[in-house]
Amino acid sequence: MRSIATAAVLGFALAIAACSQSEQDKTQAEANAAASDVKTGAVEVGSEMEANLDKAGEELKEITSDPDVKKAGDEAEAALKSLGSAIKDASNEDAPAEKK
């Protein structure tokens, strides 16, 4: 984004150099207006993103504090521990003798 703005400013500068003073003033005013529009748009987007992130954070807090979600998490943890123990026990058993 920054390189695009730099290229635009450079283009304006080159165009201004080949124009009369009134054309240069008009071009400068248009460039300033465009820069102002870009800045305003960036501020609006930033504010909107911040609001959406705040909302998402609040929703995440609600979800993680939900008793049903906590219960499901505890059950999943217990199931994974049980699975891990079963795998460990199975790997510790003697392997059957190989056939020749």
C-alpha positions as CSV (number, residue, x, y, z in Angstrom):
1,M,0.0,0.0,0.0
2,R,2.8,2.4,0.9
3,S,4.6,1.7,-2.4
4,I,1.4,2.5,-4.3
5,A,1.0,5.8,-2.5
6,T,4.7,6.6,-3.1
7,A,4.3,5.9,-6.8
8,A,1.2,8.0,-7.0
9,V,3.0,10.9,-5.3
10,L,6.0,10.5,-7.7
11,G,3.6,10.5,-10.7
12,F,1.9,13.7,-9.4
13,A,5.3,15.3,-8.9
14,L,6.4,14.5,-12.4
15,A,3.1,15.7,-13.8
16,I,3.3,18.9,-11.8
17,A,6.8,19.7,-13.1
18,A,5.4,19.8,-16.7
19,C,2.3,22.0,-15.9
20,S,1.5,25.6,-15.3
21,Q,1.2,26.9,-11.7
22,S,-2.6,26.8,-11.8
23,E,-2.5,23.2,-13.0
24,Q,0.1,22.4,-10.4
25,D,-2.2,23.9,-7.7
26,K,-5.2,21.9,-8.9
27,T,-3.2,18.7,-9.1
28,Q,-1.8,19.3,-5.6
29,A,-5.3,19.9,-4.2
30,E,-6.5,16.7,-5.8
31,A,-3.6,14.8,-4.4
32,N,-4.3,16.2,-1.0
33,A,-7.9,15.2,-1.2
34,A,-7.0,11.7,-2.3
35,A,-4.6,11.4,0.5
36,S,-7.2,12.6,3.0
37,D,-9.7,10.1,1.6
38,V,-7.2,7.3,2.0
39,K,-6.5,8.3,5.6
40,T,-10.2,8.6,6.4
41,G,-10.8,5.2,4.9
42,A,-7.9,3.6,6.9
43,V,-9.2,5.1,10.1
44,E,-12.7,3.8,9.5
45,V,-11.4,0.4,8.6
46,G,-9.2,0.3,11.7
47,S,-12.1,1.4,13.9
48,E,-14.4,-1.2,12.4
49,M,-11.8,-4.0,12.8
50,E,-11.3,-2.9,16.5
51,A,-15.0,-3.1,17.1
52,N,-15.3,-6.5,15.5
53,L,-12.3,-7.9,17.4
54,D,-13.8,-6.6,20.7
55,K,-17.0,-8.3,19.8
56,A,-15.3,-11.5,18.9
57,G,-13.3,-11.4,22.2
58,E,-16.5,-11.0,24.2
59,E,-18.2,-13.9,22.3
60,L,-15.1,-16.1,23.0
61,K,-15.3,-15.2,26.7
62,E,-18.9,-16.2,26.7
63,I,-18.2,-19.5,25.0
64,T,-15.3,-20.5,27.2
65,S,-17.2,-19.7,30.4
66,D,-20.2,-21.7,29.3
67,P,-20.7,-24.6,31.8
68,D,-21.6,-27.0,28.9
69,V,-18.4,-26.2,27.0
70,K,-16.3,-26.7,30.2
71,K,-18.0,-30.0,30.8
72,A,-17.4,-31.1,27.2
73,G,-13.8,-30.0,27.5
74,D,-13.3,-32.0,30.7
75,E,-14.9,-35.1,29.1
76,A,-12.7,-34.8,26.0
77,E,-9.6,-34.5,28.3
78,A,-10.6,-37.6,30.2
79,A,-11.2,-39.5,27.0
80,L,-7.8,-38.5,25.6
81,K,-6.1,-39.5,28.8
82,S,-7.9,-42.9,28.7
83,L,-6.9,-43.4,25.1
84,G,-3.3,-42.5,25.9
85,S,-3.2,-45.0,28.7
86,A,-4.7,-47.7,26.5
87,I,-2.1,-47.0,23.8
88,K,0.7,-47.0,26.4
89,D,-0.5,-50.3,27.9
90,A,-0.9,-51.9,24.5
91,S,2.6,-50.9,23.5
92,N,4.0,-52.4,26.7
93,E,2.5,-55.8,26.1
94,D,4.8,-58.4,24.7
95,A,4.6,-58.5,20.9
96,P,3.6,-61.9,19.5
97,A,6.5,-64.1,18.3
98,E,7.5,-63.6,14.7
99,K,6.8,-66.5,12.4
100,K,9.7,-67.7,10.2
